């Protein structure tokens, strides 16, 4: 939406993923050189069969929409930042910790369209147990959140997923994949976006990918009670990168998966921060959810995921989310959050003039607070 142009061009979205062809015609000029400079050179992550992945994800987040080429994107005025560390968790942390020399610029959104080889059966999920097994990884997610960065993950692709510890045959499409299912991460699954007609495999707002028989699901992406929201994830036009084909800078393809659904949410979150930079990650998640469209739960085909809700709060409504951010007060009492890392107190007696002063050191959130002194009995 060109109406978001003035503020949107100040937002940078981190793409923690496999290799991205930044020379693609639809990503021209998208790298934010404040982050990706001589000290943070993007790493070239190549995994056989996945060379295209980061390119497709980046295009969904921020392809050049108004260049009369390729495809449109969600946050097309946003810039992109790419990992400068081969360890993906370290890359997320580095992005969330980054400030420019004046302390004004930071990365508020990071998109992660991948999973670790850590999964749990839906019948026996115990996140306290998962944190005991992998405390450092949950702590990474905690710090990213505390640094004021929203982390968006694909929930997983069910039977489409590659063979391995998280294969659908082992854990089921209602199993929990990590890191998407951990606290403070936004987990995104897929719904269709195509027309309602018999024979179409990709039906608007339906979670299942349909075969030629409209009534029979072919497969479905992940669904569980840790999913936060859903977005289009089937039969989408994406940017491509295939070194075996000519003209690698002008390649397009059809893509599907929560890997593509997640960046639509990330692009929307970028627009929300662009219009209201003072929002906290908690407030952004809250507004993203309350503005989503619950129509998905009124469709009979989605009844298996209705009670309890396993497709999140609803389908992403990008415009409603941005408008909700614009209209929401950062000091709103019902959603205000602060992460206080320390408290400074002037050491003076209560009878002194001026009175003692308490100053919280706020890491993220809003500084609208009150305090009062209370005498302790016996002192």
VOGU-118286 format. One record per residue (C-alpha): residue number from 1; residue in one letter; x, y, z. Coordinates in pm, whole numbers. Example, Ala and Ser with C-alpha at 12.3 -4.5 7.8 and 13.67 -1.06 7.14 Angstrom:
! residues 2
ATOM;1;a;1230;-450;780
ATOM;2;s;1367;-106;714
This chain:
! residues 379
ATOM;1;x;0;0;0
ATOM;2;x;168;326;-109
ATOM;3;x;5;493;188
ATOM;4;x;264;327;408
ATOM;5;x;557;454;204
ATOM;6;x;674;744;420
ATOM;7;x;735;531;727
ATOM;8;x;781;188;571
ATOM;9;x;1117;268;414
ATOM;10;x;1272;298;762
ATOM;11;x;1192;-63;855
ATOM;12;x;1439;-344;797
ATOM;13;x;1329;-706;818
ATOM;14;x;1584;-975;898
ATOM;15;x;1579;-1283;674
ATOM;16;x;1746;-1567;862
ATOM;17;x;1743;-1831;592
ATOM;18;x;1938;-2013;325
ATOM;19;x;2114;-1827;47
ATOM;20;x;1929;-1533;-108
ATOM;21;x;2007;-1413;-458
ATOM;22;x;2017;-1041;-382
ATOM;23;x;2089;-971;-750
ATOM;24;x;1741;-1085;-849
ATOM;25;x;1564;-812;-1044
ATOM;26;x;1283;-800;-788
ATOM;27;x;1525;-760;-493
ATOM;28;x;1739;-491;-650
ATOM;29;x;1842;-230;-393
ATOM;30;x;1681;-416;-104
ATOM;31;x;1987;-488;114
ATOM;32;x;2017;-253;410
ATOM;33;x;2387;-168;410
ATOM;34;x;2366;-29;763
ATOM;35;x;2351;-390;880
ATOM;36;x;2505;-584;590
ATOM;37;x;2832;-392;572
ATOM;38;x;3196;-498;563
ATOM;39;x;3161;-637;916
ATOM;40;x;2842;-828;844
ATOM;41;x;2881;-983;501
ATOM;42;x;2586;-1214;420
ATOM;43;x;2685;-1580;436
ATOM;44;x;2607;-1803;141
ATOM;45;x;2417;-2098;285
ATOM;46;x;2374;-2368;21
ATOM;47;x;2175;-2682;95
ATOM;48;x;2114;-2912;-199
ATOM;49;x;1764;-2861;-330
ATOM;50;x;1710;-2547;-119
ATOM;51;x;1923;-2289;-300
ATOM;52;x;1606;-2103;-395
ATOM;53;x;1456;-2093;-46
ATOM;54;x;1588;-1763;90
ATOM;55;x;1519;-1591;-243
ATOM;56;x;1154;-1700;-236
ATOM;57;x;1110;-1594;128
ATOM;58;x;1275;-1255;69
ATOM;59;x;1048;-1189;-227
ATOM;60;x;734;-1256;-23
ATOM;61;x;854;-1010;241
ATOM;62;x;980;-724;28
ATOM;63;x;995;-769;-350
ATOM;64;x;1004;-446;-552
ATOM;65;x;632;-415;-609
ATOM;66;x;621;-99;-824
ATOM;67;x;884;-191;-1086
ATOM;68;x;648;-352;-1341
ATOM;69;x;834;-681;-1297
ATOM;70;x;779;-1003;-1112
ATOM;71;x;541;-997;-820
ATOM;72;x;406;-779;-543
ATOM;73;x;504;-819;-178
ATOM;74;x;372;-733;166
ATOM;75;x;636;-486;284
ATOM;76;x;771;-366;-47
ATOM;77;x;914;-44;97
ATOM;78;x;1102;-236;363
ATOM;79;x;1470;-319;346
ATOM;80;x;1623;-661;409
ATOM;81;x;1909;-783;630
ATOM;82;x;2074;-1123;593
ATOM;83;x;2268;-1353;831
ATOM;84;x;2635;-1282;884
ATOM;85;x;2680;-1594;1097
ATOM;86;x;2663;-1957;987
ATOM;87;x;2478;-2042;1310
ATOM;88;x;2115;-1944;1254
ATOM;89;x;2044;-1886;1625
ATOM;90;x;2347;-1659;1656
ATOM;91;x;2223;-1473;1348
ATOM;92;x;1884;-1405;1510
ATOM;93;x;2051;-1280;1826
ATOM;94;x;2289;-1054;1637
ATOM;95;x;2003;-895;1447
ATOM;96;x;1802;-831;1763
ATOM;97;x;2104;-674;1935
ATOM;98;x;2200;-447;1647
ATOM;99;x;2188;-69;1677
ATOM;100;x;2338;190;1448
ATOM;101;x;2610;424;1573
ATOM;102;x;2351;670;1701
ATOM;103;x;2142;404;1874
ATOM;104;x;1838;494;1664
ATOM;105;x;1812;214;1410
ATOM;106;x;1735;-148;1492
ATOM;107;x;1590;-460;1335
ATOM;108;x;1239;-505;1476
ATOM;109;x;1130;-810;1274
ATOM;110;x;1307;-1133;1180
ATOM;111;x;1163;-1405;956
ATOM;112;x;1266;-1766;1006
ATOM;113;x;1107;-2005;755
ATOM;114;x;1277;-2317;887
ATOM;115;x;1264;-2568;1170
ATOM;116;x;1522;-2734;1387
ATOM;117;x;1525;-3113;1413
ATOM;118;x;1336;-3089;1741
ATOM;119;x;973;-3206;1748
ATOM;120;x;715;-3336;1994
ATOM;121;x;413;-3559;1961
ATOM;122;x;90;-3367;1999
ATOM;123;x;-36;-3616;2257
ATOM;124;x;255;-3567;2496
ATOM;125;x;365;-3207;2450
ATOM;126;x;542;-3068;2753
ATOM;127;x;712;-2736;2690
ATOM;128;x;870;-2729;3034
ATOM;129;x;1033;-3057;2937
ATOM;130;x;1142;-2912;2603
ATOM;131;x;1300;-2616;2781
ATOM;132;x;1489;-2852;3011
ATOM;133;x;1620;-3039;2708
ATOM;134;x;1709;-2727;2510
ATOM;135;x;1728;-2438;2759
ATOM;136;x;1981;-2237;2561
ATOM;137;x;1762;-2229;2248
ATOM;138;x;1454;-2111;2439
ATOM;139;x;1672;-1850;2605
ATOM;140;x;1774;-1726;2260
ATOM;141;x;1405;-1676;2177
ATOM;142;x;1355;-1502;2511
ATOM;143;x;1638;-1257;2452
ATOM;144;x;1526;-1175;2096
ATOM;145;x;1183;-1090;2237
ATOM;146;x;1333;-891;2524
ATOM;147;x;1548;-696;2279
ATOM;148;x;1229;-571;2113
ATOM;149;x;1238;-789;1800
ATOM;150;x;941;-992;1677
ATOM;151;x;1045;-1339;1558
ATOM;152;x;817;-1502;1299
ATOM;153;x;847;-1873;1213
ATOM;154;x;677;-2112;972
ATOM;155;x;487;-2372;1176
ATOM;156;x;594;-2664;953
ATOM;157;x;475;-2842;640
ATOM;158;x;341;-3173;767
ATOM;159;x;376;-3446;501
ATOM;160;x;548;-3200;269
ATOM;161;x;835;-3174;517
ATOM;162;x;1168;-3333;433
ATOM;163;x;1236;-3681;582
ATOM;164;x;1401;-3669;922
ATOM;165;x;1321;-3636;1293
ATOM;166;x;1021;-3408;1224
ATOM;167;x;869;-3608;937
ATOM;168;x;489;-3622;936
ATOM;169;x;492;-4002;942
ATOM;170;x;652;-3985;1286
ATOM;171;x;497;-3683;1458
ATOM;172;x;181;-3608;1260
ATOM;173;x;61;-3278;1120
ATOM;174;x;-62;-3182;1465
ATOM;175;x;282;-3234;1616
ATOM;176;x;487;-2943;1747
ATOM;177;x;796;-2827;1565
ATOM;178;x;1059;-2603;1716
ATOM;179;x;1159;-2321;1739
ATOM;180;x;817;-2207;1606
ATOM;181;x;628;-2357;1902
ATOM;182;x;842;-2198;2172
ATOM;183;x;733;-1899;2375
ATOM;184;x;762;-1548;2227
ATOM;185;x;776;-1669;1864
ATOM;186;x;490;-1613;1619
ATOM;187;x;406;-1948;1456
ATOM;188;x;236;-1930;1114
ATOM;189;x;52;-2206;928
ATOM;190;x;-115;-2208;586
ATOM;191;x;-457;-2166;431
ATOM;192;x;-552;-2145;65
ATOM;193;x;-639;-1832;-129
ATOM;194;x;-787;-1960;-455
ATOM;195;x;-1148;-1947;-588
ATOM;196;x;-1422;-2171;-457
ATOM;197;x;-1468;-2420;-741
ATOM;198;x;-1465;-2796;-775
ATOM;199;x;-1131;-2927;-896
ATOM;200;x;-929;-2642;-752
ATOM;201;x;-661;-2768;-513
ATOM;202;x;-610;-2436;-335
ATOM;203;x;-933;-2310;-181
ATOM;204;x;-963;-1973;-8
ATOM;205;x;-943;-1997;372
ATOM;206;x;-928;-2379;376
ATOM;207;x;-636;-2530;564
ATOM;208;x;-619;-2855;364
ATOM;209;x;-461;-2868;22
ATOM;210;x;-726;-3032;-196
ATOM;211;x;-684;-3301;-457
ATOM;212;x;-887;-3316;-778
ATOM;213;x;-1176;-3435;-565
ATOM;214;x;-1285;-3121;-380
ATOM;215;x;-1394;-3315;-71
ATOM;216;x;-1069;-3506;-21
ATOM;217;x;-765;-3336;132
ATOM;218;x;-435;-3427;-33
ATOM;219;x;-229;-3308;264
ATOM;220;x;-211;-3025;511
ATOM;221;x;50;-2814;685
ATOM;222;x;113;-2807;1059
ATOM;223;x;-173;-2731;1299
ATOM;224;x;-157;-2727;1678
ATOM;225;x;-252;-2508;1972
ATOM;226;x;82;-2321;1954
ATOM;227;x;5;-2185;1604
ATOM;228;x;-64;-1810;1634
ATOM;229;x;-208;-1716;1295
ATOM;230;x;-245;-1842;938
ATOM;231;x;-175;-1688;597
ATOM;232;x;-181;-1797;232
ATOM;233;x;65;-2083;182
ATOM;234;x;-42;-2280;-128
ATOM;235;x;26;-2224;-501
ATOM;236;x;184;-1882;-472
ATOM;237;x;408;-1706;-721
ATOM;238;x;756;-1667;-575
ATOM;239;x;1101;-1551;-675
ATOM;240;x;1326;-1840;-777
ATOM;241;x;1696;-1918;-793
ATOM;242;x;1815;-2218;-993
ATOM;243;x;2178;-2222;-1100
ATOM;244;x;2110;-2493;-1359
ATOM;245;x;1883;-2258;-1556
ATOM;246;x;1982;-1943;-1749
ATOM;247;x;1928;-1586;-1632
ATOM;248;x;1932;-1654;-1258
ATOM;249;x;1836;-1293;-1185
ATOM;250;x;1497;-1318;-1355
ATOM;251;x;1355;-1646;-1231
ATOM;252;x;1006;-1706;-1092
ATOM;253;x;820;-2017;-985
ATOM;254;x;519;-2151;-796
ATOM;255;x;580;-2214;-428
ATOM;256;x;395;-2340;-123
ATOM;257;x;456;-2405;244
ATOM;258;x;456;-2223;574
ATOM;259;x;792;-2091;453
ATOM;260;x;589;-1857;230
ATOM;261;x;300;-1798;472
ATOM;262;x;538;-1673;743
ATOM;263;x;697;-1387;541
ATOM;264;x;352;-1243;466
ATOM;265;x;312;-1207;841
ATOM;266;x;666;-1069;879
ATOM;267;x;602;-809;610
ATOM;268;x;282;-705;788
ATOM;269;x;460;-680;1122
ATOM;270;x;718;-456;954
ATOM;271;x;441;-222;839
ATOM;272;x;294;-218;1190
ATOM;273;x;626;-112;1342
ATOM;274;x;672;140;1062
ATOM;275;x;348;313;1148
ATOM;276;x;388;279;1527
ATOM;277;x;754;230;1625
ATOM;278;x;678;257;1998
ATOM;279;x;481;-69;2002
ATOM;280;x;632;-359;2194
ATOM;281;x;653;-715;2053
ATOM;282;x;373;-814;2289
ATOM;283;x;148;-537;2156
ATOM;284;x;226;-624;1794
ATOM;285;x;138;-989;1852
ATOM;286;x;-182;-889;2031
ATOM;287;x;-292;-653;1752
ATOM;288;x;-197;-903;1482
ATOM;289;x;-424;-1160;1643
ATOM;290;x;-724;-946;1735
ATOM;291;x;-732;-804;1379
ATOM;292;x;-716;-1147;1210
ATOM;293;x;-1020;-1290;1031
ATOM;294;x;-1195;-1572;1216
ATOM;295;x;-1396;-1667;907
ATOM;296;x;-1173;-1973;874
ATOM;297;x;-1351;-2127;1172
ATOM;298;x;-1694;-2090;1007
ATOM;299;x;-1598;-2317;715
ATOM;300;x;-1700;-2682;743
ATOM;301;x;-1376;-2804;586
ATOM;302;x;-1187;-2653;880
ATOM;303;x;-1403;-2817;1148
ATOM;304;x;-1127;-3065;1246
ATOM;305;x;-917;-2768;1357
ATOM;306;x;-1191;-2570;1531
ATOM;307;x;-1209;-2716;1884
ATOM;308;x;-959;-2642;2014
ATOM;309;x;-841;-2380;1768
ATOM;310;x;-533;-2514;1590
ATOM;311;x;-501;-2257;1310
ATOM;312;x;-428;-1968;1543
ATOM;313;x;-643;-1663;1599
ATOM;314;x;-754;-1649;1234
ATOM;315;x;-633;-1562;885
ATOM;316;x;-396;-1267;849
ATOM;317;x;-568;-941;758
ATOM;318;x;-273;-715;678
ATOM;319;x;-468;-393;634
ATOM;320;x;-668;-446;953
ATOM;321;x;-346;-520;1145
ATOM;322;x;-177;-200;1024
ATOM;323;x;-486;8;1098
ATOM;324;x;-506;-148;1445
ATOM;325;x;-143;-52;1506
ATOM;326;x;-205;305;1394
ATOM;327;x;-500;340;1628
ATOM;328;x;-347;171;1930
ATOM;329;x;-188;374;2205
ATOM;330;x;155;252;2305
ATOM;331;x;71;337;2667
ATOM;332;x;-259;151;2652
ATOM;333;x;-306;10;3002
ATOM;334;x;-439;-328;2885
ATOM;335;x;-142;-411;2661
ATOM;336;x;143;-201;2792
ATOM;337;x;457;-400;2866
ATOM;338;x;802;-307;2987
ATOM;339;x;1115;-512;3027
ATOM;340;x;1308;-351;3312
ATOM;341;x;1669;-457;3339
ATOM;342;x;1766;-244;3639
ATOM;343;x;1641;22;3879
ATOM;344;x;1837;328;3980
ATOM;345;x;1751;483;4319
ATOM;346;x;1893;799;4467
ATOM;347;x;2013;717;4818
ATOM;348;x;1854;991;5026
ATOM;349;x;1626;985;5325
ATOM;350;x;1254;1016;5266
ATOM;351;x;1258;1344;5457
ATOM;352;x;1529;1487;5232
ATOM;353;x;1464;1753;4970
ATOM;354;x;1440;1666;4691
ATOM;355;x;1276;1333;4760
ATOM;356;x;1449;1007;4660
ATOM;357;x;1394;918;4296
ATOM;358;x;1341;578;4135
ATOM;359;x;1433;535;3767
ATOM;360;x;1375;198;3591
ATOM;361;x;1613;110;3308
ATOM;362;x;1378;-1;3030
ATOM;363;x;1509;-238;2764
ATOM;364;x;1192;-246;2554
ATOM;365;x;833;-139;2592
ATOM;366;x;700;192;2711
ATOM;367;x;811;429;2983
ATOM;368;x;472;530;3118
ATOM;369;x;495;416;3480
ATOM;370;x;415;524;3833
ATOM;371;x;571;429;4166
ATOM;372;x;519;504;4533
ATOM;373;x;732;467;4843
ATOM;374;x;600;243;5119
ATOM;375;x;763;233;5462
ATOM;376;x;864;-115;5579
ATOM;377;x;748;-203;5931
ATOM;378;x;1029;-186;6187
ATOM;379;x;1250;47;5978
